[in-house]
Amino acid sequence: TSSHTRVGILNNPSSKIKEDNTAIARGILTTFLTQNNSSLKSFLSKLTKEETAKSLAAGTKIAKFLIPGMDDDAFEKKYNTLGLDIIKTHQLFCQEVLKLLPGQMAVMSNGR
């Protein structure tokens, strides 16, 4: 959040939600919950790169991608305890309330 912009993320996966295919989604949610704005922006930029996604899919632990200035302990504790239910809740909201198809993307805007 800033005086000008707020960003939030809702996950709407098209595939079955499992721990091994939600590393990036869980990493993004965890970052929003545990980091300050400057760390948030820098880490999300790193986390959303294609080579990072490939590395995570190959089994690399997300802790390898943490950046200086992050609260590593808070991130790792939350990441390791963040269940899949929150992603399932996001998926349900996207499909039942927003009427999106599985995997469909959208931008929502709500000015102050």
N, C-alpha and C positions, 0 to 999 in steps of 0.2 A: 504494500500500500504506500501511496505517497499522496501529496495534496492534489495530484493531477490524475493518477492512474491506480487502479486496483486490478489484480489478476488473480484468477482462481482456475482450478482445473477440475473437470469431471471426467472420469474414465468411462468409456463406452466400448469395451472390447468386443471383438467379433468372435473370438474363440473361447473355449472353456477356460475359466479362471483357475490357474494353478500357480504354485509358488515359483516354479522355474520359468514361467513366461510373464511374470509381473514385476520383475526386478526394477525396471525403469519406472513403471507406474508407482510402485511402493517407494522408490527413491525420491521421486518428485513430491509425493505426499509427505514423506518424512521431512524433506527439506523445508517445505512450507510450514510444517509444525515446529521445527527446531532451530531454524537459522534466522539471522538478521538479513535485511534486504540486500546488502552488498554481497554476502556469501551466497544468498539465494540465487541472485542473478548469475554470478560466476559459475556456480556448481551446475545450475540448470543448463547453461550454455555447454558445459563439458558433457553433461549426462545425455544430452539430446543429439550428440554427434553420432554418425553412423558407425564409426570405428568403435566407439564405446558400446553401442548396442551389440555389435558383433562379438566383442570381447566378453560382455556379460552373458550372452547366449552360449558362449563356449565354456562358461563356468568360472570366469574371473569373479572374485568377490568385489562387491561394490565399494568396500573400504579402500581399495586400491585407487579409486578415483577421487577421494576426498581432497579438498584443496586447502592450502594454508589459510588460516583465519576462521575456518569452520569450527563449530563446537562438535568435535569428533565424538566425544563420549555420548552427548545427547543424541546425536544422529544415530550412532550404532545401536544404542539402547532402544530407541524408538523403532528403528528399521527392523530389528530382530524380534520385536514384539507386535509389530503392526500386522494384524491378521488380514486375511483375504476378504473378510466380511465387508469392509469399507469399500472395496472395489466392486463387490457384488451390489452393494447399496447404490453406488454411483450408477452402475449399469441399469439397475431397476429404475432409478429416477429418470435416466436418459430415455429409456424405452417406454416407460409407462406414463410419465408426466410430460416429457418433451416430445414424445412420439417419434424418436429417432430409431432407425433400424440398427441392428447390431453392427458396430464398427463405424457407423455414420458420424461424421464430424459436423460441428456447428459452432458458431460464435454467438454468445449471448451478451447483451449489453444492458446495463441498468445504471443510468446516470444518477448522480446524487441529486 
